[in-house]
Amino acid sequence: RETIAKSVVLEAVRAAHAQGRPCLLFAFSGASDLAELRLTPAARRGASRRRRDAGGGGAGGSMDRRSLTRLLDFLACGFGGGTDVA
């Protein structure tokens, strides 16, 4: 289940990135175990027009190394249950 959930998250991030939209991710396991990550396209963070145009990867331009590292760290997290979702 966790692999499928992470695959869905990765596709949501890919789709948001391709559309140049921010993506807000949440992972939770119980009331006190919550992780969140906000990814904003480089174009929205004030990247130069020339960099956006050369970046490829759709309308969102390229994802910077820091954002990609944060995403991979987020996806590497695991939770030990505590939810009632079946």
Backbone torsions as a table, in degrees:
resi	resn	phi	psi	omega
1	ARG	NA	-40.3	-177.5
2	GLU	-63.7	-39.8	179.3
3	THR	-63.8	-41.0	178.2
4	ILE	-65.2	-44.2	179.7
5	ALA	-60.8	-42.9	180.0
6	LYS	-68.2	-32.2	175.6
7	SER	-65.5	-40.3	177.5
8	VAL	-64.0	-42.2	178.1
9	VAL	-61.5	-45.8	-179.8
10	LEU	-60.8	-39.5	177.6
11	GLU	-67.6	-38.3	177.3
12	ALA	-63.3	-42.0	178.0
13	VAL	-64.6	-43.3	179.8
14	ARG	-61.1	-45.3	-179.9
15	ALA	-64.6	-43.9	178.4
16	ALA	-62.4	-43.1	-179.8
17	HIS	-62.8	-44.0	-179.7
18	ALA	-62.5	-28.8	-179.7
19	GLN	-94.2	0.4	-179.5
20	GLY	70.0	29.9	-177.1
21	ARG	-110.2	150.7	174.5
22	PRO	-70.8	160.8	178.9
23	CYS	-136.8	128.3	179.4
24	LEU	-112.5	120.9	-176.5
25	LEU	-112.4	142.4	175.6
26	PHE	-129.1	138.9	170.5
27	ALA	-130.2	135.2	-176.1
28	PHE	-144.7	155.2	174.9
29	SER	-154.2	88.9	-177.0
30	GLY	88.5	173.0	-173.8
31	ALA	-67.2	-32.1	-174.0
32	SER	-102.5	1.2	-177.0
33	ASP	-116.4	93.6	-177.2
34	LEU	-135.3	133.3	174.4
35	ALA	-125.3	139.8	176.7
36	GLU	-136.2	151.0	-178.9
37	LEU	-143.2	129.2	177.1
38	ARG	-113.2	120.7	177.4
39	LEU	-110.4	126.6	-179.0
40	THR	-118.2	131.8	179.2
41	PRO	-57.4	147.8	-179.7
42	ALA	-55.6	-36.5	-178.9
43	ALA	-61.1	-32.9	180.0
44	ARG	-81.3	-16.2	179.4
45	ARG	-89.9	7.1	174.8
46	GLY	94.3	22.6	176.3
47	ALA	-64.3	152.4	-179.6
48	SER	-67.6	154.8	179.5
49	ARG	-60.7	-39.6	-178.7
50	ARG	-62.7	-41.5	179.0
51	ARG	-65.4	-41.1	178.3
52	ARG	-62.1	-44.9	-177.4
53	ASP	-65.7	-33.3	-178.0
54	ALA	-87.7	-11.4	-171.3
55	GLY	-70.9	-25.2	-176.6
56	GLY	66.9	-167.3	176.0
57	GLY	71.7	27.2	176.2
58	GLY	86.9	-165.7	-174.7
59	ALA	-65.1	-22.5	-175.9
60	GLY	-81.8	-7.3	-175.9
61	GLY	73.4	-158.2	-177.5
62	SER	-94.2	150.6	175.5
63	MET	-86.0	130.7	-178.4
64	ASP	-74.8	163.4	-175.5
65	ARG	-60.3	-39.6	-179.1
66	ARG	-63.5	-44.3	179.0
67	SER	-64.3	-41.4	179.3
68	LEU	-64.7	-41.4	177.6
69	THR	-62.6	-44.1	178.6
70	ARG	-61.9	-41.2	178.6
71	LEU	-63.2	-46.4	-179.5
72	LEU	-64.1	-38.9	175.9
73	ASP	-62.8	-41.8	179.5
74	PHE	-62.7	-45.4	-178.5
75	LEU	-70.8	-20.9	179.0
76	ALA	-77.9	-15.0	-179.9
77	CYS	-67.7	149.1	173.8
78	GLY	-131.1	152.7	179.6
79	PHE	-123.3	146.0	-175.4
80	GLY	-96.5	39.0	177.2
81	GLY	87.9	-163.8	179.6
82	GLY	105.6	-4.5	176.7
83	THR	-100.8	162.0	179.9
84	ASP	-101.6	12.4	-178.8
85	VAL	-77.1	129.0	-178.9
86	ALA	-101.7	NA	NA
